[in-house]
Amino acid sequence: MKKSNSSARDVRSRPALSRRAVLGGLTVAAPLAGAGLLNLASAAPAVAADDAYPSNTALYADPAVTEGVDYARRYRRHALDDQDLATGGGFTRSVILAPHGGGIEVGTSELCLAVAGYHPDGLAPTPPEGPRHDFWMFEGLRSSDNGALHVTATHCDDTVARSLAAASFNALALHGCTAAQTGLGSGVAAVLVGGRDASLKKALLRNFAAAGITAADAADKPDLAGVSPDNIANRTLRGEGAQLEITTELRAAMFEVNTRAGRKKSTTPLFWDFTAATRAALATIEATQPVL
């Protein structure tokens, strides 16, 4: 999976955000996403070397592909409602993204749902006590040639994806890669951790190691590093997020039946270990992010 390269900007300060700022972010998120679409249209960004489409909106406009047949979009934005004059209500701080779900980068749809707090088979709250995170995914539905639907993460201009990211403290994107791309050896079952959020990356790497999952920092792998400000994972309220590049071998080991119909019903203990480690890392970061 190819992504644009840029030098990382190390953002370490984490001031508490005011509730006014959070609500303002939610209010402007959709208009900002719309503005982003206009900017992308006028700037005509270069297409990644192996991408057929320069953006999601270009794909959606192609009469040769049909939503519900070739591709699908799924998302959930949790209700935000605070009518208490004395105290503040809850706020969903994180969004989980799978820009290349379904048959494009197999297994990332199921992981997206699980990390968000929903069982991929039926969406039952899992674990029941929460927490839940917002989520968005773009999925290839074809029986073959789903790779033609790939839009690189820096060119993701889906309105809902942009809106959810812009209104969130944190974004975590799930991607698939090959073992060869990681440089860790042939056939390795591993995850590379990238993005601009150094603290979230550190928490993820620590938790994966504790769970016995091979993980490495993606910083020295430019195609997988995910440090461009244009990457959908970094389009948050704080201008930073994280992404996980999961090898084919690791994703395959998470399911007993690795088919579109079978994956959601055949998750292995490794799938849930990976999910738990990821959710715990998000919880660690969210604990440092009060909404005042």
C-alpha positions, 0 to 999 in steps of 0.5 A, spaced: 500 500 500 503 506 497 502 513 501 505 519 500 511 521 504 513 527 508 517 529 514 514 527 521 512 533 525 513 531 532 507 534 536 508 532 543 504 538 547 497 535 549 493 541 552 486 540 554 481 542 549 475 546 551 468 543 550 467 549 546 472 547 542 470 540 541 463 542 539 466 547 534 470 542 531 463 538 530 460 544 527 465 545 522 467 538 521 462 537 515 463 544 512 471 543 512 470 536 509 466 539 503 472 545 503 477 539 502 473 536 496 473 542 493 480 543 494 482 536 492 478 537 485 481 544 483 488 541 485 488 535 482 492 531 486 497 526 483 495 519 483 499 514 487 503 509 482 498 503 482 491 507 484 486 507 478 483 513 482 486 520 484 480 520 490 474 517 493 470 522 490 473 520 483 471 513 484 464 515 486 463 519 480 465 513 475 459 510 472 463 504 471 462 502 479 456 501 483 455 502 490 452 496 493 455 492 488 462 494 487 464 497 494 460 499 500 461 505 505 459 503 513 460 508 519 457 510 525 458 517 529 455 516 536 450 521 539 453 527 542 448 530 547 449 534 553 443 538 557 446 538 564 447 545 566 452 543 571 456 538 569 459 535 562 457 529 558 461 524 555 465 525 548 467 520 543 474 522 542 477 517 537 475 514 530 477 508 527 478 507 520 479 502 515 480 506 508 481 499 504 476 494 507 472 488 504 476 485 499 481 490 498 486 489 504 482 483 507 481 483 515 481 490 516 473 491 516 473 486 521 478 489 525 475 496 524 469 494 528 472 490 533 477 496 535 471 500 535 467 496 540 463 492 536 463 484 534 464 484 527 458 478 526 452 482 528 455 488 531 453 486 538 457 491 543 464 488 545 466 488 550 459 490 553 461 495 558 465 499 552 468 504 551 465 505 543 469 509 538 466 512 532 468 508 525 468 509 518 470 504 512 470 503 505 470 496 503 471 492 496 465 488 495 467 484 488 469 477 488 476 479 484 480 485 482 478 489 489 485 492 488 482 497 483 478 500 488 484 502 492 485 510 494 491 512 497 490 514 504 493 521 503 487 522 497 481 520 501 476 525 501 470 521 503 465 527 506 464 522 512 471 520 513 473 527 513 468 529 518 469 524 523 476 525 523 476 532 523 471 532 529 476 527 533 482 527 538 484 521 535 484 517 529 487 510 528 487 507 521 487 500 519 491 497 513 494 491 510 501 490 507 505 485 505 511 482 509 516 484 503 514 491 504 515 491 512 523 489 511 522 484 517 523 478 513 519 473 508 512 471 511 513 475 517 506 476 521 507 483 524 504 490 524 508 496 523 505 502 527 505 509 523 502 516 523 504 523 527 502 521 534 508 519 537 504 518 544 499 513 541 505 509 537 509 508 543 502 505 547 501 501 541 508 498 540 508 497 548 501 493 548 503 489 542 510 487 545 506 485 551 501 481 547 506 477 543 505 480 537 511 482 532 511 490 531 515 495 529 515 502 528 514 504 521 518 511 521 524 508 517 519 505 511 517 511 508 511 508 504 508 505 510 510 511 515 503 515 515 506 521 516 503 526 511 498 531 514 494 529 508 493 522 511 486 521 513 489 518 520 492 525 521 486 529 519 484 530 526 482 536 531 490 535 533 493 534 526 495 527 528 493 520 528 496 513 528 495 507 522 497 500 523 500 496 517 498 489 518 502 484 514 497 479 510 500 473 514 498 476 521 491 478 518 490 471 515 492 468 522 486 472 525 481 468 522 479 460 521 475 462 515 478 467 511 473 469 506 468 475 506 462 471 509 467 467 514 471 472 517 466 475 521 464 468 524 471 465 525 475 470 529 481 467 532 484 468 539 489 472 536 484 477 533 482 479 540 489 479 543 490 484 537 484 488 538 485 488 546 492 491 545 489 496 540 483 498 544 488 499 551 493 503 547 487 508 545 484 508 552 491 510 555 491 516 550 484 518 552 485 518 559 490 524 558 485 528 554 480 531 558 474 535 555 474 541 559 
